[in-house]
Amino acid sequence: MASDPAPTSAPTGPSARPEPPPPEHQHLDVQSGSARAAIFGVSDGLVSNVGLILGVAGASVDPSVVRVAGLAGLIAGAISMGAGEYNSMKVQRELMERELALERRELERNPNVETVELTQTYQSRGMPAVEARSLAEAVMLDPELALATHAREELGFDPERLGSPIGAAVSSFVAFSAGAVVPLVPWFFSGGDAAIVASLVLAAVVAVIVGLATARFTERSKVKTVVRQLAFTMVPAAITFAIGSAVGVTT
């Protein structure tokens, strides 16, 4: 009787290991506007108020005047940023809603034309004609799915993610205030050159943090992004300080 064949040894080496699944990645919510408003708000609050504070400080006025100017800049700027962001997002949302209403009407009036358009879209991505037509017809059976699909394919946005004007406004208001208060803090405890230096140091630190956060979100060079943010913060501050020093005030 023949002996049983020897068991086949398990393959060894790198080829024996199963390929690990690709790591999942998370997309940032770049359409809602809140993240953009927050980053822009902190940066704008920091840049505008450090420039205002140093411009007034350069005129060699009393620290109390610098505090009042800084607070006024913070409050006015935060309200302006919040209102502007709200209006911007509101208009954007209304425009998107208008386009959705037009698309919904076209889907109801000309379903065959819309089916052909969707079929052509799928074909342009390499899908065979028969399969593209079949998929388009299946999508068109559900009015809400058809609207969402046409919005993404033709209009370029997701109808479920139109952005929140209130969320963007709040993010912008809070972020601007957070950035604007940083260079103002030293003036509640000191004045003169000490407060000026402290304002610049704090502004530089926050500028670096904002630059690093921006680089992380955008996956750009950290060094370039930080240097750019520092330049956008320090150059206006130096200009306004020089102007304030040149103009001065009469006490």
C-alpha positions in Angstrom: 0.0 0.0 0.0 1.4 3.4 -1.0 2.3 5.7 1.7 0.4 8.9 2.1 2.1 11.8 0.3 4.1 14.0 2.6 2.2 17.1 3.7 3.0 20.1 1.8 4.9 22.6 3.9 3.3 26.0 4.3 4.8 28.6 2.1 7.2 30.9 3.8 8.6 34.3 3.1 7.0 37.6 2.4 4.6 36.0 -0.1 3.1 33.9 2.6 1.8 36.8 4.5 -1.6 38.1 3.5 -1.7 41.6 2.2 -3.0 43.9 5.0 -6.1 45.9 4.1 -5.3 49.5 3.1 -5.7 51.9 6.0 -9.0 53.8 6.1 -8.8 57.5 5.7 -11.2 60.1 6.9 -12.2 63.0 4.7 -12.5 66.4 6.3 -15.8 68.2 6.1 -14.7 71.0 3.8 -18.2 71.9 2.6 -19.9 72.8 5.8 -17.7 75.9 6.2 -17.2 75.6 10.0 -13.6 74.3 9.8 -12.7 77.0 7.2 -14.3 79.7 9.3 -12.5 78.6 12.4 -9.0 78.6 10.9 -9.6 81.8 9.0 -11.2 83.4 12.1 -8.3 82.7 14.4 -5.8 83.9 11.8 -7.7 87.1 11.0 -8.4 87.9 14.6 -4.7 87.5 15.5 -3.4 89.5 12.5 -5.9 92.3 12.6 -5.7 92.9 16.4 -2.0 92.6 16.8 -1.6 95.1 14.1 -4.2 97.4 15.7 -2.7 97.1 19.2 0.9 97.7 18.0 -0.2 100.5 15.8 -1.7 102.3 18.8 1.1 101.3 21.1 3.6 102.7 18.6 2.1 106.1 19.1 3.3 105.9 22.7 -0.1 106.4 24.3 -1.3 105.3 27.7 -1.7 101.5 28.1 -5.4 102.0 28.9 -5.9 103.5 25.4 -4.3 100.4 23.9 -6.6 98.1 25.9 -9.7 100.1 24.8 -8.5 99.9 21.2 -7.8 96.2 21.4 -11.2 95.4 23.0 -12.9 97.6 20.4 -11.1 95.8 17.6 -11.9 92.4 19.1 -15.6 93.1 19.5 -16.1 94.9 16.2 -14.0 92.3 14.3 -15.7 89.3 15.8 -19.2 90.7 15.1 -18.2 91.6 11.6 -16.6 88.2 10.9 -19.6 86.3 12.3 -22.1 88.4 10.4 -20.1 88.2 7.2 -19.6 84.4 7.5 -23.4 83.9 8.2 -24.3 86.0 5.1 -21.8 84.2 2.9 -22.9 80.8 3.9 -26.6 81.8 3.8 -26.3 83.0 0.2 -24.3 79.9 -0.8 -26.9 77.6 0.8 -29.8 79.5 -0.9 -28.0 79.2 -4.3 -27.6 75.5 -3.8 -31.2 75.1 -2.7 -32.3 77.0 -5.9 -30.2 74.7 -8.0 -31.7 71.7 -6.3 -35.3 73.0 -6.9 -34.5 73.5 -10.6 -33.0 70.0 -10.8 -36.0 68.5 -9.0 -38.3 70.2 -11.5 -36.3 68.9 -14.4 -36.4 65.4 -13.0 -40.2 65.6 -12.8 -40.7 67.2 -16.3 -38.1 65.4 -18.3 -37.2 62.1 -16.6 -36.0 60.5 -19.9 -33.6 63.4 -20.6 -32.2 63.2 -17.1 -31.8 59.4 -17.4 -29.8 59.9 -20.6 -27.6 62.5 -18.9 -26.9 60.2 -16.0 -26.2 57.3 -18.4 -23.7 59.5 -20.2 -22.1 60.4 -17.0 -21.6 56.8 -16.0 -20.3 56.0 -19.5 -17.8 58.8 -19.3 -16.3 57.0 -16.3 -15.8 53.8 -18.3 -19.0 51.9 -17.6 -20.3 49.9 -20.5 -23.4 51.4 -22.2 -25.8 48.7 -21.1 -24.8 48.7 -17.5 -24.7 52.5 -17.4 -28.3 52.7 -18.7 -29.4 50.0 -16.3 -27.9 51.8 -13.3 -29.3 55.2 -14.4 -32.8 53.7 -14.7 -32.5 52.1 -11.2 -31.4 55.4 -9.7 -34.3 57.2 -11.4 -36.8 54.9 -9.7 -36.3 56.7 -6.4 -36.9 60.5 -6.8 -34.8 61.5 -3.7 -32.0 59.2 -4.7 -32.2 60.6 -8.3 -32.1 64.2 -7.0 -29.1 63.5 -4.7 -27.3 61.7 -7.5 -27.8 64.4 -10.1 -26.8 67.0 -7.5 -23.5 65.3 -6.9 -22.8 64.4 -10.5 -24.0 67.5 -12.3 -24.0 70.3 -9.7 -21.0 69.1 -7.7 -22.3 69.1 -4.1 -24.1 66.8 -1.7 -27.7 68.0 -0.9 -27.3 66.6 2.6 -24.3 68.8 3.3 -25.2 72.3 2.3 -23.4 73.9 5.3 -24.8 75.6 8.3 -24.8 79.5 8.2 -25.3 79.6 12.0 -22.5 77.1 12.6 -20.1 79.0 10.4 -21.0 82.3 12.0 -20.5 81.0 15.6 -17.2 79.3 14.6 -16.0 82.5 13.0 -17.1 84.7 15.9 -15.5 82.5 18.5 -12.3 81.9 16.5 -11.8 85.5 15.7 -12.2 86.4 19.4 -9.7 83.7 20.4 -7.2 85.0 18.0 -7.8 88.7 18.7 -7.5 88.4 22.5 -4.0 86.8 22.4 -2.0 90.0 21.7 -4.3 92.0 24.0 -3.7 89.9 27.2 -0.3 91.5 28.2 -1.8 95.0 28.2 -4.0 94.1 31.2 -0.9 93.4 33.2 1.7 95.8 31.9 2.5 98.4 29.3 5.2 99.9 27.3 8.0 97.9 25.8 7.3 94.8 28.0 3.7 94.6 26.8 4.8 95.1 23.1 7.3 92.3 23.3 4.9 90.0 25.1 2.2 90.7 22.4 4.7 89.9 19.7 5.8 86.7 21.4 2.3 85.5 22.0 1.2 86.4 18.5 4.2 84.4 17.1 3.3 81.4 19.2 -0.3 81.4 18.0 0.8 82.0 14.4 3.0 78.9 14.6 0.1 76.9 16.1 -2.3 78.1 13.3 0.3 77.3 10.7 0.8 73.8 12.0 -3.0 73.2 12.2 -3.4 74.4 8.6 -0.5 72.2 7.4 -2.1 69.2 9.1 -5.5 69.8 7.5 -4.2 70.5 4.1 -1.2 68.1 4.3 1.1 70.7 3.0 4.7 71.5 4.1 4.7 72.4 7.8 7.7 74.7 7.5 6.3 76.7 4.5 2.9 77.0 6.1 4.3 78.1 9.4 6.6 80.6 7.8 3.8 82.0 5.7 1.6 82.4 8.8 4.3 84.1 10.7 4.9 86.5 7.8 1.2 87.3 7.5 1.2 88.1 11.3 4.4 89.9 11.9 4.8 92.0 8.8 1.5 93.9 9.2 2.3 94.3 12.9 5.7 95.8 12.1 4.1 98.1 9.5 1.4 99.4 11.8 3.8 99.9 14.6 6.1 101.9 12.4 3.2 104.1 11.2 2.0 104.6 14.8 5.5 105.5 15.9 5.9 108.0 13.0 2.5 109.6 13.5 2.5 109.6 17.3 0.0 111.5 19.5 0.0 114.6 21.4 -0.8 114.1 25.1 
